[in-house]
């Protein structure tokens, strides 16, 4: 029996790229899928295209069940419509993959307020919006799988991505909180930091002048999402997982790694004198780790 037979999944931003691979893989595993995509450009501008319909049609052509939805995750009522469309079409919702996103990369000194607000609205607020509506359905049926898509840009930092990195770090925080709040209702919440060559990362390969290698196929992320969406992953909750080339990984949660203690507390002068001996040796590098295919 397929892993996700009789389950219903929503995948936001699944008309193209990694999100499309998630939708196709969930359908291949037996899930009925709501393919959500507004058909926007990378920066969030309208294009007149309908990738949600194309992905839904491809799932149906392969023998699966799917419907297209074009509501924006950044609008709270629109997010409610996404969840409602799943219930109307298939009678329930079991799985939510919060994948929708845009990029407007600029350094801090060049970033406009609108660049920041737009990216936060889709990634961070959009993840909240859809989950807020889906969680009501999950709680009522005492079952649900939430898979948030984060990024190493938020977990480790990436030059020129203040807005994107802030949103993805925020998604990590929401993942921790929702795993605690919703776990008692039979709902798990995890995050995945995927990797792969898509239109969102194409510029990295263009700058390096290197061809996209097979290990950067975005479809390689999908098995991890299918697993997390299944009953087999019921014991996996509040975790941040990722992919690098042909490996899956799990991230260490942020935590204290060293302490400096002084009875009665510290003065700034005492810290200046002792910091390097106490905490300075534990300072950590920032920035994403590039795949070997791009860094070598």
MOQUIQUI-V127794 format. One record per backbone hydrogen bond with DSSP energy under -0.5 kcal/mol. NH is the residue of the N-H (numbers start at 1). CO is the residue of the C=O. E is the energy in kcal/mol with one decimal. If there is no record, write none. Layout:
nh:NH co:CO e:E
nh:NH co:CO e:E
//
This chain:
nh:4 co:29 e:-2.8
nh:5 co:2 e:-1.5
nh:6 co:30 e:-0.8
nh:7 co:4 e:-2.1
nh:9 co:32 e:-3.4
nh:10 co:95 e:-2.4
nh:11 co:34 e:-2.2
nh:12 co:97 e:-2.3
nh:13 co:36 e:-0.7
nh:14 co:11 e:-0.6
nh:14 co:36 e:-2.4
nh:19 co:16 e:-0.6
nh:20 co:16 e:-1.6
nh:21 co:17 e:-1.7
nh:22 co:18 e:-2.1
nh:23 co:19 e:-2.3
nh:24 co:20 e:-2.7
nh:25 co:21 e:-2.3
nh:26 co:22 e:-2.7
nh:27 co:23 e:-2.2
nh:28 co:24 e:-2.4
nh:29 co:25 e:-1.5
nh:30 co:27 e:-1.8
nh:31 co:26 e:-2.4
nh:32 co:7 e:-2.7
nh:33 co:65 e:-2.2
nh:34 co:9 e:-2.9
nh:35 co:33 e:-0.7
nh:35 co:67 e:-2.9
nh:36 co:11 e:-2.1
nh:36 co:34 e:-0.9
nh:37 co:69 e:-2.4
nh:41 co:45 e:-3.2
nh:44 co:41 e:-1.7
nh:47 co:39 e:-0.7
nh:49 co:39 e:-0.6
nh:54 co:50 e:-1.4
nh:55 co:51 e:-2.5
nh:56 co:52 e:-2.4
nh:57 co:53 e:-2.4
nh:58 co:54 e:-2.2
nh:59 co:55 e:-2.1
nh:60 co:56 e:-2.3
nh:61 co:57 e:-2.6
nh:62 co:58 e:-1.3
nh:63 co:60 e:-1.9
nh:64 co:59 e:-2.7
nh:67 co:33 e:-2.0
nh:69 co:35 e:-2.8
nh:75 co:72 e:-1.2
nh:76 co:74 e:-0.5
nh:79 co:75 e:-2.7
nh:80 co:76 e:-1.6
nh:81 co:77 e:-1.7
nh:82 co:78 e:-1.6
nh:83 co:79 e:-1.7
nh:84 co:80 e:-2.5
nh:85 co:81 e:-2.4
nh:86 co:82 e:-1.2
nh:87 co:83 e:-1.9
nh:88 co:84 e:-2.8
nh:89 co:85 e:-2.0
nh:90 co:86 e:-2.9
nh:91 co:87 e:-1.9
nh:92 co:86 e:-0.6
nh:94 co:8 e:-2.7
nh:95 co:8 e:-2.2
nh:96 co:145 e:-2.9
nh:97 co:10 e:-2.9
nh:98 co:96 e:-0.6
nh:98 co:147 e:-2.1
nh:99 co:97 e:-1.3
nh:103 co:42 e:-2.6
nh:106 co:160 e:-1.3
nh:110 co:107 e:-1.9
nh:111 co:107 e:-1.4
nh:111 co:108 e:-0.5
nh:116 co:112 e:-1.7
nh:117 co:113 e:-2.9
nh:118 co:114 e:-2.3
nh:119 co:115 e:-1.4
nh:120 co:116 e:-2.3
nh:121 co:117 e:-2.3
nh:122 co:118 e:-1.6
nh:123 co:119 e:-2.4
nh:124 co:120 e:-0.9
nh:125 co:120 e:-2.5
nh:126 co:121 e:-0.7
nh:127 co:123 e:-1.2
nh:128 co:124 e:-2.0
nh:129 co:125 e:-3.3
nh:130 co:126 e:-2.2
nh:131 co:127 e:-1.7
nh:132 co:128 e:-2.8
nh:133 co:129 e:-1.4
nh:134 co:130 e:-2.7
nh:135 co:131 e:-2.9
nh:136 co:132 e:-0.6
nh:136 co:133 e:-0.6
nh:137 co:133 e:-0.9
nh:138 co:134 e:-2.6
nh:139 co:135 e:-2.7
nh:140 co:136 e:-1.8
nh:141 co:137 e:-1.8
nh:142 co:138 e:-0.9
nh:142 co:139 e:-0.6
nh:143 co:138 e:-1.9
nh:144 co:186 e:-1.4
nh:145 co:94 e:-2.0
nh:146 co:188 e:-2.6
nh:147 co:96 e:-3.0
nh:147 co:145 e:-0.5
nh:148 co:146 e:-0.5
nh:148 co:190 e:-2.9
nh:149 co:98 e:-2.0
nh:150 co:148 e:-0.8
nh:150 co:192 e:-2.1
nh:154 co:151 e:-1.4
nh:155 co:151 e:-1.8
nh:156 co:152 e:-2.9
nh:157 co:152 e:-1.1
nh:161 co:158 e:-1.5
nh:162 co:106 e:-0.6
nh:165 co:161 e:-3.0
nh:166 co:162 e:-2.0
nh:167 co:163 e:-2.1
nh:168 co:164 e:-2.5
nh:169 co:165 e:-2.3
nh:170 co:166 e:-2.1
nh:171 co:167 e:-2.0
nh:172 co:168 e:-1.5
nh:173 co:169 e:-1.8
nh:174 co:170 e:-2.4
nh:175 co:171 e:-2.2
nh:176 co:172 e:-1.9
nh:177 co:173 e:-2.0
nh:178 co:174 e:-3.1
nh:179 co:175 e:-2.0
nh:180 co:176 e:-1.3
nh:181 co:177 e:-2.5
nh:182 co:178 e:-2.8
nh:183 co:179 e:-0.9
nh:185 co:182 e:-2.0
nh:186 co:183 e:-1.7
nh:187 co:182 e:-1.3
nh:188 co:144 e:-2.1
nh:190 co:146 e:-2.4
nh:191 co:239 e:-2.7
nh:192 co:148 e:-2.7
nh:193 co:241 e:-2.9
nh:194 co:150 e:-0.5
nh:194 co:192 e:-0.8
nh:197 co:216 e:-3.2
nh:198 co:196 e:-0.9
nh:201 co:198 e:-1.0
nh:202 co:198 e:-1.0
nh:204 co:201 e:-1.2
nh:205 co:201 e:-0.9
nh:206 co:202 e:-2.1
nh:207 co:203 e:-2.4
nh:208 co:204 e:-1.5
nh:209 co:205 e:-1.6
nh:210 co:205 e:-0.9
nh:213 co:211 e:-0.5
nh:216 co:213 e:-1.8
nh:217 co:214 e:-1.6
nh:220 co:217 e:-1.9
nh:221 co:218 e:-1.6
nh:222 co:219 e:-1.0
nh:223 co:219 e:-0.5
nh:224 co:221 e:-0.8
nh:225 co:221 e:-1.2
nh:226 co:222 e:-2.6
nh:227 co:223 e:-2.3
nh:228 co:224 e:-2.4
nh:229 co:225 e:-1.7
nh:230 co:227 e:-1.7
nh:233 co:230 e:-1.1
nh:234 co:231 e:-1.6
nh:236 co:233 e:-1.8
nh:237 co:235 e:-0.7
nh:238 co:189 e:-2.5
nh:241 co:191 e:-2.9
nh:241 co:239 e:-0.6
nh:242 co:249 e:-2.3
nh:243 co:193 e:-1.6
nh:244 co:247 e:-2.3
nh:247 co:244 e:-2.3
nh:249 co:242 e:-2.6
nh:251 co:240 e:-3.1
nh:265 co:262 e:-2.7
nh:271 co:267 e:-2.2
nh:272 co:268 e:-2.4
nh:273 co:269 e:-1.4
nh:274 co:270 e:-2.0
nh:275 co:271 e:-3.0
nh:278 co:274 e:-2.2
nh:279 co:275 e:-2.8
nh:280 co:275 e:-2.8
nh:281 co:276 e:-0.7
nh:282 co:279 e:-2.3
nh:283 co:280 e:-1.3
nh:287 co:156 e:-3.0
nh:288 co:157 e:-0.8
nh:290 co:288 e:-0.7
nh:294 co:291 e:-1.7
nh:295 co:291 e:-2.0
nh:296 co:292 e:-2.1
//
